[in-house]
Amino acid sequence: MAREPSIVLVNTGDGKGKSSAAFGVMARGWARGWRVGVVQFVKGGQWKTGERKLADHLGIEWQTLGDGFTWESTDLDETAAKGRHAWGVASQKLASGDYDLLILDELTYAITYGWIEAAEVVGAIRSRAAHTNVVITGRNAVPELVEVADTVTEMRKVKHVYDRGVKAKKGIEY
């Protein structure tokens, strides 16, 4: 059987670790000399995350194009427009041939919120540059995204410290 020139991974589910796993792949790809890019669809620039600090230190291209979580939005039309813009950036990167690895963090939300069509995402993934590996994160991956992926991992929450009222911890969640 012929080896695939690149693969698509989807990390989905209600459990913790979807983005963390993707950023582990980011670090691994960088360590192998890959050109790596990250596009974040939901988080806004006010998030000062450890993974972003690492990416900046390593010279990994990172674009945070959202404006925060939808439940914090004061203008959902603007939030949706930013999500569509993020997809425009991501789709250009997929086609460019400039990357060995693209992390599309929280992309599933842009689809489930109706900001972009699943068919458009699937088409761009199928027609991506042959050597561009892709990791997509977010809850509720639509069936079309699961179908186009080579590897799909569903994170399932068994227990989470949030349930005891403990807030996000720097170094663990961000």
C-alpha positions in Angstrom: 0.0 0.0 0.0 1.4 3.4 -0.9 2.2 5.8 1.9 0.1 8.9 2.1 2.0 12.1 1.3 0.3 13.8 4.2 -2.4 13.1 6.8 -5.3 14.9 8.5 -6.0 14.4 12.2 -9.1 15.6 14.0 -9.1 15.9 17.8 -12.7 16.3 18.9 -15.0 15.5 21.9 -16.1 17.0 25.2 -12.9 16.2 27.1 -9.8 18.2 27.8 -6.7 17.9 25.6 -7.8 18.5 22.0 -5.6 21.6 21.4 -2.9 20.4 23.8 -2.5 17.2 21.7 -2.4 19.4 18.5 0.4 21.6 20.0 2.3 18.4 20.9 2.3 17.6 17.2 3.3 21.2 16.5 6.4 20.8 18.7 7.2 17.4 17.2 6.9 18.7 13.6 9.1 21.7 14.4 11.7 19.4 15.9 11.7 17.5 12.6 12.5 20.7 10.7 9.0 21.2 9.4 7.5 24.6 8.4 4.6 24.8 10.9 1.6 27.3 11.0 -1.2 27.7 13.5 -4.6 29.4 12.9 -6.9 29.8 15.9 -10.6 30.4 15.1 -12.1 31.3 18.4 -9.5 32.6 20.9 -8.7 36.2 20.6 -5.5 38.1 20.9 -6.1 38.8 24.6 -5.3 35.2 25.5 -1.7 34.9 26.6 -1.2 31.2 26.3 1.9 29.1 27.0 1.7 27.4 23.6 1.7 30.7 21.8 4.8 31.8 23.9 6.5 28.5 22.8 5.6 29.0 19.2 6.9 32.6 19.2 10.2 31.3 20.8 10.5 28.6 18.1 9.6 30.9 15.2 6.4 29.1 14.4 3.9 31.2 12.5 0.8 31.7 14.7 -2.4 33.7 13.9 -5.0 34.2 16.6 -8.0 35.5 14.5 -11.0 35.1 16.7 -12.4 37.5 19.2 -13.0 35.2 22.1 -15.7 32.7 23.0 -19.1 33.3 21.5 -20.8 33.5 24.9 -18.5 36.5 25.6 -19.2 38.2 22.3 -20.9 41.6 22.3 -21.4 41.4 18.5 -22.1 38.0 17.1 -22.0 39.3 13.5 -18.4 40.5 14.1 -17.5 37.2 15.7 -18.8 35.3 12.7 -17.0 37.6 10.3 -13.7 37.0 12.1 -14.4 33.2 11.9 -15.0 33.5 8.1 -11.8 35.6 7.8 -9.8 33.0 9.8 -11.1 30.4 7.3 -10.0 32.5 4.4 -6.5 32.7 5.9 -6.5 28.9 6.7 -7.7 27.9 3.2 -4.9 29.9 1.6 -2.4 28.3 3.8 -3.7 24.8 3.0 -3.3 25.5 -0.7 0.0 27.4 -0.6 2.5 24.5 -0.3 4.4 26.6 2.3 3.7 24.3 5.3 4.4 20.8 6.3 2.0 21.1 9.2 -1.0 23.3 9.8 -2.9 23.4 13.1 -6.5 24.6 12.6 -7.4 25.1 16.3 -11.1 25.3 17.1 -12.1 25.0 13.4 -15.0 22.7 14.2 -16.8 25.6 16.0 -16.7 27.8 12.8 -18.5 24.9 11.0 -21.1 24.1 13.8 -21.9 27.8 14.3 -22.6 28.1 10.6 -19.8 30.6 9.8 -18.4 28.3 7.1 -19.8 25.4 5.2 -18.5 21.9 6.0 -18.3 21.1 2.2 -16.0 24.1 1.7 -13.7 22.9 4.4 -13.7 19.4 3.1 -12.9 20.6 -0.4 -10.0 22.7 0.8 -8.6 19.8 2.9 -8.9 17.4 -0.1 -7.2 19.8 -2.4 -4.5 21.0 0.0 -0.8 20.9 -1.0 0.3 17.2 -1.1 2.8 17.5 1.7 0.7 19.6 4.1 -0.4 17.6 7.2 -3.3 19.1 9.1 -4.5 18.9 12.7 -8.1 20.2 13.4 -9.4 20.6 16.9 -12.8 21.4 18.5 -15.9 19.8 19.8 -18.6 18.2 17.7 -16.7 17.5 14.5 -19.3 17.1 11.7 -19.5 13.8 9.9 -18.0 15.2 6.7 -14.9 16.3 8.7 -14.6 12.9 10.3 -14.9 11.3 6.9 -12.1 13.3 5.3 -9.8 12.8 8.2 -7.2 10.0 8.4 -7.2 9.8 12.2 -9.9 11.0 14.5 -9.5 11.0 18.3 -12.5 11.8 20.5 -11.5 13.1 23.9 -14.1 12.1 26.5 -14.4 13.8 29.9 -14.4 11.3 32.8 -13.7 13.9 35.5 -12.6 17.5 35.4 -11.4 19.9 38.1 -13.7 22.6 36.6 -16.6 20.6 38.0 -15.3 21.5 41.5 -15.2 25.2 40.6 -11.5 25.3 40.0 -10.7 27.9 37.3 -8.3 27.4 34.3 -4.8 26.9 35.5 -1.8 28.6 33.8 0.6 26.0 32.5 -2.2 23.3 32.4 -5.0 24.9 30.4 -3.2 27.8 28.8 
